[in-house]
């Protein structure tokens, strides 16, 4: 990767037991997916400082996600993924200090409903949302058409490396 070695501490917390029953080997799925998103996301933005990255992944339910979404985004509804960045994109790393990216929060019932509606595998959708959330922590967004296209291409590329079909591909 960009002439430096990335190390990452990924803190996983769960406020809802349903996650473990539906996705075997949940912790490894989360760690491997977040690491893949970090490696490619950081390379794509050209961040070259040697760094130890820290981020959190919170697995919760719709009720908690709705509270967070209402409090921090002003939307009184649950959503599949929220990202709470604490790092300023491309801010230089301080030697010996970790880069604290922020937290990604996922809502179980919303994710499960989307899986059912779109007829996809739960763990594949979970991986997509983790990639999406980690890229938000790195400063990517989808507010404008060009930014959305860039983010979607990067997501699809990362997911392909994980063996997951492009979630943005139009199905015939």
N, C-alpha and C positions, 0 to 999 in steps of 0.2 A: 504494500500500500504506500503511497507517497513518501518514501524514505524515512519512515518512522514506525514505531510499533505502538499500536493502540492497545491499551488495557482498559477494561470496563468493569465497573461494579454495578450490577443491576439488582436493586432491592425490589423484591416481589412481596406484596402484601395482599391478603384476601379478606374481604368483609362479607363474602357470600360463598357458601359451600358448594353450590351448584356447579361451579367451574371445574372442580376436580373430577366430578362424576361424568362429565361429558367429553373431556379432552384428556386422553391418556398421556402420561408423561408431561403434564402441563408446564412444570417448571423449566424443563429442558426446551420445550417448544418456545416459551417466552424468551429465555436467555439466547438461544440460537437465532431467533428472529430479530430480536433487538440488536444483537451484535452485528448481524448482516446489514441491517438498516444503518447502523452507525458507521461501519466500514465504508459502504458505498456512498452514504449521505455526506460524510466528512470529505471523502475524496472528491465528490462532485462540487463541493463549495470551495475546494482548494485550501482547506485548513491544514497547515503543515507543521504546526507546533507540536512537539512531543507532548503527549497528554495522557493522563489517566482520567477517564470519563466516569461520572457517576450519574445514574438516573433511577427513578422509581417507576414501577408498574403496579397500579392498584386495580385489583379485580373487585368489583362491587356489584350492587344491584340497581335497578331502575330508580328506586326511591332515593337512594343516596346520590346517584348521578343527577337526578332532577334537582335536588337541593344545590349541588355544586353548580349546575348549569344556570339555575335561577340566580344564585348569589354572585357568580363571577362573570356571567355572560348576559344576564337579564332575560333568559329564555326559560319559561316555566314548563319545561318538558324534559324528559330524559333524552339522551342521545347516545349513539354507540361508543364514541370515544371523545374524550376531552384531553387537551394537552396544556400543561401549565409550565411554560418555559421560564427558567431562571437565568439563562445564559444569553448574553447579547451575541448574535451571530458574528462569527469570526473574531470575537474578542481574543486577544492573545492570551495564551496560557501562562500562568505565573509558574516559574520553575519550582518543582516540588509540590505544587498545589494541584488538587484535582479540579477538573472542569465540571461544575455542577450544572447539568443540563436542565433538570426539572422532572416533572412527573407526567405520566400518561395514565388516564383512568378509563376503564372499560366497564360498561353496564351489561350484565348477563342477559336479562330478559330482552333487551333491545337487540343484542347480537343474535340471540337464539331466534327471535322473530324474523330478523333479516335472513338468516340461514334458511329458515322454513319457506319464506316468501320467494327467495331466489334459487331455491333448490341447490344448495352447495354444501360442502363439508364444513362442519363447525370449526375445526382446527385451521382450515385454510382461510376462512373469514377472519378468525382471530389473528392469524399471522398478518393478514392484510391490514387490519386495524392497528396492530402494533407497529408495523412499518410506517403507516400513515402518521400515527402519533409521534414516533421518534423523529420523523422528518419535520414535523411541526416544531419539535424542540430544537432542531438544528436551524430553524428560520425559514423553512419552506412554507408556502401557503398556496391557497387556490382561490384567492379573491378575484383576481383578474384572469382572463382567458389564457394568456401566455403563461402566467404562473401556474395555473391549473394544469396545462398541458405538460409543462416541465416536471411538475410533481408527479403526475400520473405516469409519465414515461419512466421516471426513476423508480416509482413504486413497482411498476410492471417488471422492470429489469431485476430488481432485488427479489421479487417473488419468483421470477423465472429461475433464478439461481437456487431457490429453495424448492423447486419443482411444483410451483403453484401456478395455475393458469392466470392469465391477465384478467383481472376483475373488470377492466374497462373495455374489453373486447366486446363488440356487438355480436350477439349470438344470432345465427340464422334461424 
